[in-house]
Amino acid sequence: MNIADKFQIMEDLWQNLSQNADNNGFSPQWHLDVLEQREQGIKTGEYKFSPLSEAKIRLKNI
């Protein structure tokens, strides 16, 4: 099997797993809890987003 075929199989598997993630028990409960907390933070304005260009500047200044 060549490398292109291997990548295609990986892509197909990932697509299938991600489409059925809620139904397969793949994600541990704590992952779901963290995602729920982050969604709440976004809704309440606790978490803010910035353009990638601004984030890069901030990271360079650390």
C-alpha positions as a printed NumPy array, in Angstrom:
array([[  0.   ,   0.   ,   0.   ],
       [  1.48 ,   3.35 ,  -0.971],
       [  1.581,   6.446,   1.234],
       [ -1.312,   8.163,  -0.566],
       [ -3.546,   5.141,   0.078],
       [ -2.527,   5.083,   3.744],
       [ -3.379,   8.766,   4.156],
       [ -6.718,   8.237,   2.427],
       [ -7.58 ,   5.406,   4.817],
       [ -6.615,   7.566,   7.807],
       [ -8.771,  10.412,   6.483],
       [-11.731,   8.085,   5.954],
       [-11.371,   6.631,   9.454],
       [-11.085,  10.063,  11.059],
       [-14.118,  11.359,   9.192],
       [-16.167,   8.348,  10.271],
       [-15.038,   8.58 ,  13.903],
       [-15.659,  12.314,  14.12 ],
       [-19.136,  12.032,  12.587],
       [-20.095,   9.401,  15.148],
       [-18.186,  10.773,  18.144],
       [-21.305,  11.374,  20.238],
       [-22.523,   7.828,  19.746],
       [-19.364,   5.786,  20.15 ],
       [-18.267,   6.721,  23.677],
       [-14.941,   7.79 ,  22.228],
       [-14.71 ,  11.037,  24.189],
       [-14.251,  10.694,  27.948],
       [-16.74 ,  12.563,  30.111],
       [-14.14 ,  15.077,  31.298],
       [-13.559,  16.15 ,  27.661],
       [-17.25 ,  16.835,  27.293],
       [-17.261,  18.739,  30.602],
       [-14.385,  20.971,  29.473],
       [-16.107,  21.677,  26.167],
       [-19.299,  22.599,  27.998],
       [-17.372,  24.958,  30.312],
       [-15.735,  26.617,  27.332],
       [-19.058,  27.04 ,  25.553],
       [-20.423,  28.74 ,  28.658],
       [-17.354,  30.994,  28.825],
       [-17.937,  32.056,  25.242],
       [-21.625,  32.763,  25.87 ],
       [-20.933,  34.836,  29.003],
       [-18.069,  36.763,  27.408],
       [-15.479,  35.32 ,  29.796],
       [-13.506,  34.019,  26.814],
       [-12.611,  36.4  ,  24.042],
       [-11.232,  35.814,  20.593],
       [ -8.695,  37.804,  18.643],
       [ -7.4  ,  37.658,  15.084],
       [ -4.427,  35.374,  14.515],
       [ -2.25 ,  38.352,  13.578],
       [ -2.852,  39.93 ,  17.023],
       [ -2.292,  36.64 ,  18.828],
       [  1.06 ,  36.185,  17.066],
       [  2.187,  39.649,  18.196],
       [  1.187,  38.927,  21.804],
       [  3.01 ,  35.59 ,  21.748],
       [  6.181,  37.193,  20.385],
       [  6.135,  39.636,  23.303],
       [  6.   ,  36.937,  25.986]])
